[in-house]
Every structure is written in structure tokens, then in C-alpha cells.
Amino acid sequence: MIEIRTSSAAQTEEAAAALAPALRPGDLLLLHGGLGAGKTAFVRGLVRGLQGDENEVSSPTFALMNRYEARLPVFHFDLYRLSSEEEVLDLGFDEIFFGGEGVCAVEWCEVAGPLFDGVPAVHVTLRGDLEERTILLEGIHGTLDTGRLVRNGIRFRDAG
């Protein structure tokens, strides 16, 4: 597990951008955290790190899913308005989740119940507020660009 501490939305975005080069087609990022924890800011940085247009990123609360073009397409889901695994499956999301075309980032993944149990995923847990946020990363399969984090004044540690 890697623990990252940020002190602004910009640093949260930068932490995600540093993770992006380690991602591969088919990767699933499950984003954990309450309202205002920085999940959408994290996705914004992820899109930038994959050479996409970060300005296109917005919370897909009402659309349920936004797709962003980048080196790897990013499918940004927000399951907040759904209430069960069945509702997630009824929308056909499983074809995208498990299709392997791009990277899926899922906000409010807890709504899907056991749908993601046993599925290889990067778990991203965001805690805190804009002034002091902790990001925990579990299940990363590449090398996080820790030098980039240090250059941007972001504190991290391998809590492994």
C-alpha cells in the first residue's frame, strides 16, 4: 500500500497523474471516499496523466458514466444514484468494466455490492478535505512515479 498526503486539489490531481503511466488497458480503479473527498479531482489528474483533456472531466452523477479520450480511454463511472448491483448490471456496465478497452474509474463502487469482489483492481481511498487529504493506493501493478510526487511537494510513503 502507498500512502500519499496532499494539501490541495492540484496536488491530488498531480498524485493521480503520477499513477497514470503505470496503468494498462483493462485496469479498474475503485474510488472510495465520501462526498467532497476528491474522487473527481483524482480522475481529472488521471486523465491529464494519460494525455487527455482534464478540462472535460466532470462528475458523472447524473450521466452515470463519462468517457474521456486519452492514451487509454477513461471510463468514469459514478454509481451514487444507483441502489444495487442489479441496477449496475442492468445498465450494461459490466461490458465496459470487464471489456479491457481502457481504464475504468468507479466512484461510489460500494453500491455495486459484491460485483467487484475478487476482481483485480487498484483501490484508491481518499480521506480528509482540500487542506489535508490522505490517498491510499492498494493493488498498483506498476511503478508509481514517486520522483514526480517529490518534485511537486507531495508527501508519500510505502506503507506496504
ZASE-232778 format. One record per residue: x, y, z of N, C-alpha, C in turn. Coordinates in Angstrom, 2 decimals. Example, Ala and Ser with C-alpha at 12.3 -4.5 7.8 and 13.67 -1.06 7.14 Angstrom:
<atoms>
ATOM     n_u     n_v     n_w    ca_u    ca_v    ca_w     c_u     c_v     c_w
ATOM   13.19   -5.69    7.80   12.30   -4.50    7.80   13.20   -3.30    7.80
ATOM   12.85   -2.25    7.08   13.67   -1.06    7.14   12.90    0.03    7.87
</atoms>
This chain:
<atoms>
ATOM     n_u     n_v     n_w    ca_u    ca_v    ca_w     c_u     c_v     c_w
ATOM    0.84   -1.18    0.00    0.00    0.00    0.00    0.89    1.24    0.00
ATOM    0.46    2.23   -0.73    1.16    3.51   -0.77    0.24    4.56   -0.18
ATOM    0.79    5.39    0.67    0.04    6.48    1.28    0.60    7.80    0.76
ATOM   -0.30    8.65    0.26    0.08    9.95   -0.28   -0.69   11.02    0.48
ATOM    0.00   12.08    0.87   -0.67   13.20    1.55   -0.59   14.43    0.65
ATOM   -1.74   15.03    0.43   -1.79   16.23   -0.40   -2.42   17.36    0.40
ATOM   -2.14   18.58   -0.04   -2.69   19.74    0.67   -3.46   20.68   -0.26
ATOM   -3.87   20.16   -1.42   -4.70   20.95   -2.34   -5.29   20.02   -3.39
ATOM   -6.32   20.51   -4.07   -6.91   19.75   -5.17   -5.87   19.53   -6.28
ATOM   -5.03   20.53   -6.52   -4.00   20.42   -7.55   -3.02   19.29   -7.22
ATOM   -2.66   19.15   -5.95   -1.75   18.06   -5.57   -2.45   16.71   -5.68
ATOM   -3.74   16.64   -5.39   -4.49   15.40   -5.57   -4.48   15.01   -7.04
ATOM   -4.69   15.98   -7.91   -4.65   15.72   -9.35   -3.26   15.25   -9.77
ATOM   -2.22   15.87   -9.24   -0.86   15.51   -9.59   -0.53   14.09   -9.14
ATOM   -1.03   13.70   -7.97   -0.81   12.33   -7.49   -1.42   11.32   -8.47
ATOM   -2.61   11.60   -8.96   -3.25   10.72   -9.94   -2.49   10.72  -11.26
ATOM   -2.01   11.89  -11.68   -1.23   11.97  -12.92    0.04   11.14  -12.82
ATOM    0.64   11.08  -11.62    1.85   10.28  -11.42    1.54    8.79  -11.49
ATOM    0.33    8.39  -11.14   -0.08    7.00  -11.22   -0.37    6.57  -12.65
ATOM   -0.87    7.47  -13.46   -1.37    7.17  -14.80   -0.42    6.36  -15.68
ATOM    0.88    6.67  -15.73    1.75    5.90  -16.63    1.85    4.42  -16.28
ATOM    1.51    4.05  -15.07    1.57    2.64  -14.66    0.32    1.86  -15.08
ATOM   -0.69    2.54  -15.59   -1.95    1.87  -15.93   -1.90    1.21  -17.30
ATOM   -2.69    0.13  -17.41   -2.77   -0.64  -18.65   -4.24   -0.81  -19.06
ATOM   -4.47   -1.14  -20.32   -5.86   -1.37  -20.75   -6.50   -2.45  -19.87
ATOM   -7.73   -2.21  -19.48   -8.45   -3.16  -18.64   -8.33   -2.88  -17.16
ATOM   -7.51   -1.92  -16.76   -7.36   -1.62  -15.34   -8.65   -1.01  -14.79
ATOM   -8.93   -1.39  -13.56  -10.11   -0.94  -12.86   -9.66   -0.22  -11.60
ATOM  -10.07    1.04  -11.44   -9.77    1.81  -10.23  -11.06    2.00   -9.47
ATOM  -11.10    1.49   -8.25  -12.27    1.64   -7.40  -11.98    2.77   -6.42
ATOM  -12.76    3.85   -6.53  -12.53    5.06   -5.75  -13.44    5.07   -4.52
ATOM  -12.82    5.10   -3.35  -13.54    5.09   -2.08  -13.39    6.47   -1.42
ATOM  -14.46    6.96   -0.84  -14.39    8.23   -0.13  -15.74    8.91   -0.13
ATOM  -15.99    9.73    0.86  -17.26   10.41    0.99  -17.41   11.58    0.02
ATOM  -18.53   12.27    0.16  -18.77   13.47   -0.65  -17.66   14.48   -0.41
ATOM  -17.13   15.04   -1.48  -16.10   16.06   -1.36  -14.71   15.53   -1.02
ATOM  -14.53   14.22   -1.08  -13.23   13.63   -0.72  -12.18   13.83   -1.80
ATOM  -12.58   14.18   -3.03  -11.62   14.41   -4.09  -11.59   13.35   -5.17
ATOM  -12.64   12.54   -5.26  -12.67   11.47   -6.25  -12.63   12.01   -7.68
ATOM  -13.44   13.02   -7.96  -13.46   13.59   -9.31  -12.15   14.32   -9.61
ATOM  -11.58   15.00   -8.62  -10.27   15.65   -8.82   -9.22   14.59   -9.15
ATOM   -9.30   13.45   -8.50   -8.36   12.36   -8.77   -8.51   11.91  -10.23
ATOM   -9.74   11.75  -10.70   -9.97   11.33  -12.09   -9.45   12.40  -13.05
ATOM   -9.62   13.68  -12.70   -9.13   14.77  -13.55   -7.61   14.63  -13.75
ATOM   -6.88   14.35  -12.68   -5.44   14.16  -12.79   -5.09   12.91  -13.56
ATOM   -5.88   11.87  -13.40   -5.65   10.63  -14.12   -5.75   10.86  -15.63
ATOM   -6.79   11.59  -16.04   -6.99   11.89  -17.47   -5.81   12.72  -17.98
ATOM   -5.38   13.72  -17.22   -4.22   14.52  -17.64   -2.98   13.65  -17.77
ATOM   -2.76   12.75  -16.81   -1.61   11.87  -16.84   -1.62   10.89  -18.01
ATOM   -2.80   10.65  -18.56   -2.94    9.78  -19.73   -3.02   10.60  -21.02
ATOM   -2.60   11.86  -20.97   -2.57   12.80  -22.09   -3.95   13.12  -22.67
ATOM   -4.96   13.14  -21.80   -6.29   13.56  -22.21   -6.56   14.98  -21.75
ATOM   -7.73   15.50  -22.11   -8.11   16.86  -21.76   -8.79   16.88  -20.39
ATOM   -8.04   17.26  -19.37   -8.55   17.28  -18.00   -9.73   18.23  -17.83
ATOM   -9.85   19.23  -18.72  -10.95   20.19  -18.62  -12.30   19.57  -18.97
ATOM  -12.30   18.41  -19.60  -13.54   17.72  -19.93  -14.11   16.95  -18.75
ATOM  -13.31   16.74  -17.72  -13.71   15.89  -16.61  -14.72   16.60  -15.72
ATOM  -15.84   15.94  -15.50  -16.85   16.42  -14.57  -17.47   15.21  -13.89
ATOM  -18.09   15.43  -12.77  -18.71   14.33  -12.05  -19.87   13.77  -12.87
ATOM  -19.86   12.47  -13.11  -20.94   11.88  -13.91  -22.15   11.45  -13.07
ATOM  -22.44   12.19  -12.00  -23.52   11.80  -11.10  -24.84   11.58  -11.83
ATOM  -25.18   12.44  -12.76  -26.46   12.29  -13.45  -26.34   11.50  -14.74
ATOM  -25.20   11.54  -15.39  -25.00   10.77  -16.62  -24.63    9.32  -16.30
ATOM  -24.14    9.07  -15.12  -23.66    7.77  -14.62  -22.31    7.39  -15.18
ATOM  -21.99    7.80  -16.41  -20.69    7.47  -16.99  -20.28    8.53  -17.99
ATOM  -19.03    8.94  -17.90  -18.44    9.82  -18.91  -17.23    9.10  -19.49
ATOM  -17.01    9.28  -20.78  -15.84    8.71  -21.43  -14.94    9.86  -21.85
ATOM  -13.64    9.71  -21.55  -12.66   10.73  -21.91  -11.62   10.08  -22.81
ATOM  -11.34   10.74  -23.92  -10.32   10.23  -24.84   -8.94   10.59  -24.32
ATOM   -8.06    9.63  -24.31   -6.69    9.81  -23.84   -5.86    8.68  -24.43
ATOM   -4.60    8.58  -24.00   -3.74    7.48  -24.46   -4.47    6.15  -24.27
ATOM   -5.13    6.00  -23.16   -6.08    4.92  -22.91   -7.41    5.60  -22.62
ATOM   -8.50    5.17  -23.26   -9.79    5.80  -22.92  -10.06    5.62  -21.43
ATOM  -10.66    6.64  -20.83  -11.01    6.58  -19.41  -12.53    6.59  -19.32
ATOM  -13.07    5.55  -18.69  -14.50    5.44  -18.43  -14.71    5.80  -16.96
ATOM  -15.36    6.92  -16.73  -15.53    7.48  -15.38  -16.97    7.26  -14.95
ATOM  -17.16    6.35  -14.00  -18.49    6.00  -13.51  -18.76    6.63  -12.16
ATOM  -20.01    6.97  -11.93  -20.46    7.43  -10.62  -21.74    6.67  -10.31
ATOM  -21.66    5.75   -9.36  -22.79    4.88   -9.04  -23.65    5.42   -7.90
ATOM  -23.42    6.66   -7.50  -24.09    7.25   -6.33  -25.61    7.13   -6.41
ATOM  -26.19    7.36   -7.57  -27.65    7.37   -7.71  -28.26    5.99   -7.84
ATOM  -27.43    4.97   -7.97  -27.94    3.61   -8.07  -28.06    3.01   -6.68
ATOM  -28.82    1.91   -6.58  -29.03    1.36   -5.23  -28.66   -0.12   -5.10
ATOM  -28.24   -0.76   -6.20  -27.93   -2.18   -6.08  -27.03   -2.65   -7.21
ATOM  -26.45   -3.82   -7.00  -25.65   -4.48   -8.03  -26.49   -4.73   -9.28
ATOM  -27.75   -5.11   -9.09  -28.63   -5.39  -10.22  -28.81   -4.17  -11.12
ATOM  -28.95   -2.99  -10.50  -29.09   -1.76  -11.30  -27.83   -1.50  -12.11
ATOM  -26.68   -1.78  -11.53  -25.41   -1.60  -12.25  -25.38   -2.54  -13.45
ATOM  -25.72   -3.79  -13.23  -25.69   -4.78  -14.32  -26.75   -4.48  -15.38
ATOM  -27.93   -4.00  -14.97  -28.99   -3.68  -15.92  -28.57   -2.61  -16.92
ATOM  -27.65   -1.75  -16.52  -27.19   -0.70  -17.42  -26.11   -1.17  -18.39
ATOM  -25.68   -2.42  -18.27  -24.67   -2.96  -19.17  -23.26   -2.53  -18.84
ATOM  -23.03   -2.02  -17.64  -21.70   -1.54  -17.27  -20.66   -2.66  -17.24
ATOM  -21.11   -3.89  -17.01  -20.14   -4.98  -16.90  -19.35   -5.16  -18.19
ATOM  -19.95   -4.86  -19.34  -19.23   -4.97  -20.61  -18.06   -3.99  -20.67
ATOM  -18.23   -2.81  -20.09  -17.15   -1.83  -20.06  -16.17   -2.17  -18.94
ATOM  -16.70   -2.49  -17.74  -15.83   -2.82  -16.60  -14.85   -3.91  -16.96
ATOM  -15.34   -4.93  -17.63  -14.52   -6.11  -17.86  -14.14   -6.27  -19.32
ATOM  -14.32   -5.22  -20.12  -14.04   -5.29  -21.55  -12.59   -5.09  -21.93
ATOM  -11.81   -4.45  -21.08  -10.39   -4.30  -21.32   -9.98   -3.23  -22.31
ATOM  -10.91   -2.40  -22.76  -10.56   -1.39  -23.77   -9.75   -0.23  -23.20
ATOM  -10.09    0.20  -22.02   -9.42    1.36  -21.43   -9.29    1.19  -19.94
ATOM   -9.33    2.31  -19.24   -9.23    2.33  -17.79  -10.59    2.74  -17.24
ATOM  -11.10    2.01  -16.26  -12.36    2.37  -15.61  -12.06    2.93  -14.23
ATOM  -12.63    4.08  -13.95  -12.54    4.69  -12.62  -13.97    4.77  -12.09
ATOM  -14.22    4.13  -10.95  -15.58    3.99  -10.45  -15.73    4.67   -9.09
ATOM  -16.53    5.75   -9.08  -16.88    6.41   -7.83  -18.09    5.70   -7.23
ATOM  -18.14    5.64   -5.90  -19.22    5.00   -5.16  -19.35    3.53   -5.56
ATOM  -18.22    2.86   -5.68  -18.19    1.45   -6.08  -18.89    0.54   -5.08
ATOM  -19.05    0.99   -3.84  -19.70    0.20   -2.81  -21.14   -0.16   -3.19
ATOM  -21.77    0.69   -4.00  -23.15    0.45   -4.43  -23.26   -0.86   -5.21
ATOM  -22.20   -1.26   -5.88  -22.23   -2.47   -6.71  -22.19   -3.75   -5.90
ATOM  -22.17   -3.64   -4.58  -22.15   -4.83   -3.75  -20.98   -5.73   -4.09
ATOM  -21.23   -7.01   -4.26  -20.13   -7.96   -4.50  -19.66   -8.01   -5.95
ATOM  -20.17   -7.15   -6.82  -19.80   -7.20   -8.24  -18.29   -7.17   -8.45
ATOM  -17.58   -6.39   -7.66  -16.13   -6.24   -7.85  -15.31   -7.16   -6.94
ATOM  -15.97   -7.97   -6.10  -15.23   -8.87   -5.22  -14.38   -9.83   -6.04
ATOM  -13.13   -9.93   -5.69  -12.22  -10.85   -6.36  -11.71  -10.37   -7.71
ATOM  -12.15   -9.19   -8.15  -11.70   -8.64   -9.43  -10.42   -7.85   -9.18
ATOM   -9.36   -8.09   -9.95   -8.14   -7.29   -9.77   -8.45   -5.81   -9.99
ATOM   -8.10   -5.01   -9.02   -8.40   -3.58   -9.09   -7.39   -2.80   -8.27
ATOM   -7.25   -1.55   -8.63   -6.50   -0.60   -7.81   -7.53    0.09   -6.93
ATOM   -7.37   -0.06   -5.62   -8.27    0.61   -4.68   -7.65    1.95   -4.29
ATOM   -8.42    3.01   -4.50   -7.98    4.37   -4.19   -8.93    4.90   -3.11
ATOM   -8.40    5.09   -1.92   -9.21    5.60   -0.82   -8.77    7.03   -0.52
ATOM   -9.72    7.96   -0.59   -9.44    9.37   -0.34  -10.13    9.77    0.95
ATOM   -9.35   10.37    1.86   -9.88   10.82    3.16   -9.42   12.25    3.40
ATOM  -10.23   12.99    4.13   -9.84   14.34    4.52  -10.59   15.38    3.73
ATOM   -9.96   16.56    3.61  -10.57   17.68    2.90   -9.51   18.33    2.01
ATOM   -9.84   19.46    1.43   -8.91   20.11    0.49   -7.59   20.50    1.13
ATOM   -7.62   20.87    2.41   -6.38   21.33    3.05   -5.46   20.18    3.44
ATOM   -6.01   19.03    3.76   -5.19   17.90    4.17   -5.92   16.62    3.77
ATOM   -5.42   15.98    2.74   -6.06   14.78    2.23   -5.05   13.64    2.25
ATOM   -5.53   12.44    2.58   -4.72   11.24    2.52   -5.29   10.36    1.41
ATOM   -4.42    9.89    0.54   -4.81    8.99   -0.53   -4.08    7.67   -0.30
ATOM   -4.84    6.60   -0.17   -4.25    5.27   -0.02   -4.44    4.51   -1.32
ATOM   -3.34    3.96   -1.84   -3.38    3.18   -3.08   -3.01    1.74   -2.76
ATOM   -3.88    0.82   -3.16   -3.62   -0.60   -2.98   -3.82   -1.31   -4.30
ATOM   -2.95   -2.27   -4.58   -3.10   -3.09   -5.79   -2.47   -2.50   -7.03
ATOM   -1.55   -1.56   -6.88   -0.87   -0.97   -8.04    0.11   -2.00   -8.60
ATOM    0.13   -2.17   -9.90    1.00   -3.18  -10.51    2.15   -2.57  -11.28
ATOM    2.36   -1.31  -11.19    3.47   -0.69  -11.90    4.25    0.16  -10.92
ATOM    5.13    0.93  -11.46    5.92    1.81  -10.61    5.29    3.20  -10.61
ATOM    4.87    3.62   -9.46    4.35    4.98   -9.31    5.53    5.94   -9.44
ATOM    5.34    7.02  -10.15    6.42    7.99  -10.36    6.60    8.82   -9.08
ATOM    7.28    8.21   -8.11    7.46    8.88   -6.82    8.33   10.12   -6.95
ATOM    9.27   10.14   -7.89   10.07   11.34   -8.10    9.21   12.52   -8.49
ATOM    8.22   12.27   -9.30    7.29   13.33   -9.72    6.52   13.85   -8.51
ATOM    6.14   12.95   -7.60    5.44   13.39   -6.39    6.33   14.30   -5.56
ATOM    7.58   13.89   -5.37    8.52   14.68   -4.56    8.74   16.05   -5.19
ATOM    8.91   16.09   -6.52    9.13   17.37   -7.20    7.96   18.32   -7.02
ATOM    6.76   17.78   -6.81    5.58   18.61   -6.64    5.19   18.81   -5.18
ATOM    6.10   18.50   -4.28    5.89   18.77   -2.86    4.88   17.86   -2.19
ATOM    4.64   16.69   -2.77    3.65   15.77   -2.22    4.37   14.73   -1.38
ATOM    3.85   14.52   -0.16    4.47   13.53    0.73    3.87   12.15    0.46
ATOM    4.71   11.12    0.48    4.23    9.77    0.29    5.08    8.82    1.11
ATOM    4.53    7.63    1.32    5.33    6.57    1.91    4.75    5.24    1.47
ATOM    5.62    4.26    1.34    5.20    2.92    1.02    4.86    2.26    2.34
ATOM    3.56    2.07    2.57    3.10    1.51    3.83    2.98   -0.01    3.74
ATOM    3.50   -0.57    2.67    3.50   -1.89    2.23    3.39   -3.07    2.98
</atoms>
